[in-house]
Amino acid sequence: MKDYSRAVVLENYETGPEIQECPILPPTGRTILVEVEAATVCGTDVHISEGTFDQLARLPLIMGHEGTGKVVELGSKEIYDSQGARISEGDRLVWSHNWCGRCYGCAIAKQPTLCENTMGYGWGPFEGVLNGTFSEYAHIVEDSRVLKVPNGIDPALASSATCALRTVMHAFGRMNPIRFSDTVVILGAGPVGLYAAAASMKAGAYQTILIGAPASRLEITSTWDLSSRIDIDSTDPEDRIDEVLQLTNGKGADVVIECAGPPAAFTEGLNMLRKGGQMMVVGQAHGEKVPVDTTALKVRQTTIHTSLSADISHYYDALKFLESFAETLQLDRIVASPRYTLANARDALDAMKNGSEMKPVITPKEKA
């Protein structure tokens, strides 16, 4: 094995991410060293690289928080995954952020995604531990929980499950359960939105309505049993609200899941919701303030949920979802982009930003 790893490092926002050769520290204790097989790109990676989250990210950092990797070296202690299976060299793994398990958020509130002590893969700082997935190798530190990836799941698709799909699993767990009589509206046709639409269908919703763009992304769901697909490029908000009302006999949707991101999506979603309905906010990450009529929220008895990231139980749910439905729903189309190398990671970030690719995939082992 090499004594260094090529990695995409962000040292300052002016110059942007660049490839560096980073020394590989031998794993100790229950730390695991993996060779990254696939690292998928998230919109959050774009925001981090541009400084949108400069109050949270800690430079310098190795970019990337989504990935799958094969074990190449283990620390000195026996290591087991979260199902109790012993980890060995050659195993393919996914891993969660390193929620500490000891702080108030983890131990008392039972909400590890609010951990006060996490390092956060892809968030930095890089201080010797390879804590990002845009890298040939990565360290999985002791506080991270790991899972073996079931045989037959493509590494790139499993990588997408380590953010987009596990985010959906967490969000569904924080809502009231979807009922067989529910109409569910999904706002956004990115990876999170498509996974949310798939999960809504498989949860048994009476109707699932997907609203987003471009048309090529909606086309991915052409064989799915959706009630409606609404292209925002050819409609305006009033048209979309009217169509939801028509599909629900004028009452509005029982559930709206916002996976889109723009501030206007939140307001539009509220206007599609029935009295007493519930809205899940997942996509909002713009830093802007959105005006809300709080009196209307009260009078209509609207329930607003929010969800952030996920813990290892949601990674488990995500992998099980892929095992059950990846083939029948052709979910591999979500990661059907050209493969990028570390050398053109900036191109992958640009493709994510401009929407030319649904979910860019970086294969760190390949060299340009």
N, C-alpha and C positions, 0 to 999 in steps of 0.2 A: 504494500500500500504506500501511496505517496506521503510525504511529510508536510504537504500543504494542500489547500483546497482553493481552487479558483471560485470567487464569489462576487456577487454584485453588491458593492458597498456604497452607501450614501453617506458622504462625509459632510457635505454642505449643500444647501438648496440651489445655490447659484450654478455650480458645475454639474449637479445632478448625479445619478448613480453611475459608477464606473467599476470595471473589473479589477480586482486585486487578488494577490496570492496571499492567503491567510494560513498561518501555521495550524496544523491539526494537533490539538492536545490529546493525549491518550485518555480514554474514558476511565473514570474512577468510580468506586462505589456502585451505585445503580444507574449511572449514566450510560447511555447507549450511543454509539457512533454508527450512523447510517450513511449509505451512499444514496443520494437523492435520485430517484428514478424519474419522477415527474413533479413539476411545480406549476400549478395553475395560477393565473393572474387574477386578482380581485380588484374591483374599483377602489377599495381601500388602499391598495398598493399605489395606485395613481395618486390618491390624495396625500399619502405619506411622502411620496417623491416630490410633490409640488409644495409641501410645507403647510397644507391645509390643517394638519393635526400637529403642528409644531409644539403645541402645549402638552402633547401626550408622547410623541415620538422622542427618542433620546439618541442623538447622534454621537458618534458614528454608528450606523446600523447595517446589518446584512439584510437585504430586502427579502420579502416573501414570507407568508405565514401559512400557505396551503402547500401540501406535498405528501408524497408517499416515498418511503425509503426502504432499502434492504440493509439488514444488520450486517456490519462488517467487523465490529469489535464491541465487546461488552466490558463493563467495569468488573471489579473483583467480586461483587456480590451477586447471588442469584436474583434474577429479575423475572417477574411474571406480568402478564398483561391483565387488563381489568376483568377478564373472564376467568382468570386463574391459570391460564396456559403459560408454561415456562417459555421464555424467549431464548432463541438460539441464533447463532450466526446463519445468515441466509433468509431469515424470516422477513416478510414484507410487512411494514407497520404503517399505521397512522398514529398521530399523537396530538394531544390537546395542549393548549397553553398551560403554563405551570402554575395553576392555582395552588396556593400554599397549603390550604386545609387548616390553617391555624388562626387566621384573622377573623374579625367579626363577620365579614361578608361570607366567608367560607363556613365557619364553624357554628355561628349563632343564627345568622339569617338564612343559612342553607342556600345561598346564591353565590356560588364560586365565581361566576362571571363578574362579580363586583369585588373580587379579591383586591386587597390593598397592597399586596407584595409581589404581584406577578411581574415577570420580565417581559413576557409577550413576544413570541417569535415574530420577527419582522418589524418589531417596534424598538429594538435596541435597549441599552447600548451594547455594542460589540466590544467585549473586553477579554477576548481570548476564546470564549465559547462560541461555536458556530451556531448562532441562534437565528438563522433565517434559511429559507428554502431555495432562494436563488443562488445556489451554491452546489458544488460537486458533492460535498459532504456536510452533514449537520449533526450536532449533538442534541440528543433528547435528554434533558436534565432530570434529576431525581424526582422533582415535584410534578413532572408531567405524567399523565396517565396515557397508556398506550393500548392499542388493539391490533391483533393480527388481521390482515386483510384477507377475506375469504378467497379461495381459489376461484379463478374465472373472472374476477373483476379487473378491468383494465386499470393500470396504475394512474392514468390521467383522470379517469372517471372517479376513482377512489379519492384522488387529490381534490377534485371538485366537491366531494362530500365532506371534506375537512373544513369547509367554510360555508358555501352556498346551501348545501343540503342539511348540514347539522344546524345551521341557523334556522332553517324552516322547522326542523324537528323541535328545537327549543321553543320557537314561537308557538307552535301548535300546542305544546305542553303548557304554555302560560295562558292560553285562552280557555274559555268554556268549550267542552267537546263539541265538534261538529255533529249535528243531528241529520238523520236521513231526510228530513223535510227542509233543510236549510238551503238557501241560495247564497253562494259564496262568490264574491267578486275579488279577483286578483288584479292589483294595479302594478304593472311592470312586466315586461317580457324578457328580462335578463335572466341569468341563471337562477337567482333566488326566486323570481316570479314564476319561471317555468316549473321549478321544483315544488313551489307552493301550489300551483295548479294541479300538478300530478298528485300531491299529497291530499289535496281537497277531494279529488275524484276518488282516490282509494280509501279515504276516510268515510265515504258514503254520502257525500253531499247530494241533495236532489238536483241542484244546478251548480255548475262551476262556470263562471264567466271570466275570460282572460282579456285584459285590456292592456295594450302596449304597442310597441313598434321596434324595428321595422317589420314589414310584411314577411320577410324571410325568417324571422324568429317565430312569428305566429305559425308559419308553415311547418315548423318542427312538430307542432301539436296536431297536424292535420288528421292523423289517425286516432287521436284521443277522443274520448267521449265527452267533449266539452259542449255546453249549451250554446255558447256564443264566443266568437273571437272578434274583438273590436280594435281596429287599427287606428291609433291616435293620429297618424299622419294624414288620414282622410276624413277625420271627424273633428268636431270641436267639443269642449266640455259639455255644453248643453245637449248635443246629440247623444253623447255617451250616457249622461244621466237619464235622458228620456228612454234610451233603449233598456237600461237596467229597470226603470220603472215599468216599462211595457212587459218585460219578462217576469215581473213580480206582481202583476195586477195592481200596480200603482203604489204598493206599500214600501218598496225598496228592499235592498239586500239584508239578509240576517247577519252576514259577516262580510266585512271588507278587510282585506289584508294588503297593506301598502308596502310594496317592494320596489317602488319606482325611484324614489330619491328626491325629485324636485319638490320645492315647497308647495307648489300648486296641487300636487298629488294628494296631500293631506286634506286640503279643503274640498277637492273634488270627491274624495272618498267619503267624507262626512255627508256630502249632499246625495250620495247614493244609498245611504244607510237608512233602514227603517227605524221607526221609534222603538226604543228598547234594544236596538241591535248592538253588536260589538265590533270594534275596529282594532286591528293589530297593526302597530307601526313598527316596521322593520327597516325600511329603506332610507328614512330621513337621516342625512349625514352632511348637510350643507352649511351648517353654522348660522343660518339666517333665522329670524323670528317670524312666526306665522300667526296672524291674528285669529283668535278663536272667540266665537260667541258663547261664552260660558253659560249664559242664561238658557240658550237653546239646548246646550248639552244636558243641563239639569232637567228642563221641561220634557225633553225627549227621552230622558233616562238612558243616555248613551254611555256605553262602557268603552273606555279607551285603554288598550293594553300596549305595552312596549316590550321589546325583547332585544337583548344584546348577546352576541357570541353564543357559546354553548359549552357544556361540560362533557365529559367522556361518555355519559349515558346517551347523549344526543348523537355523538359520533357512532355509537353502537346502533342506535335506531336508524341512522343514515345508511350504514353498511347493510343492515337487514333490508331496508327499503330497496337498495340497489340489487341485492340478491333476489328479491321477489319480483321487481318490476323493471329493471334496467333493460332486459331483452324485449319484453312485450311493448314497452313504451319507447323503445329505441333511444334511450337516454344518452347513448354514446354520441348522438348528434350534438349534444351540448358542448362537447370537447372536440369537435371535428375540425378544429382549426389547423393550419400548418404548424409544424413544430418549430419552436424557436430555440436557439442556443443561448448560452450566457452572453456571448458576444453581441447578440442583437436583442438583449433584454429590453433595451429602450424602445425598440420597434414593437415588442409585445405590449409594453405599457401604453404606447401610442394607439395600438390596435384596440386595447381595452377602452381607452379614453374616447376615441372617435366612434366606437361601436362597430368597426369593420369586422371584428371577431367577437363571437359570443363569449368564449372563455379561452383566451390564449394559453398555450401549454409550452412551458420551457422544459427542455430535456438537458439537464446540466452536464451529463456525461459526454455529450457531443460537442465537438469544437468546430468553429466556423472555418 
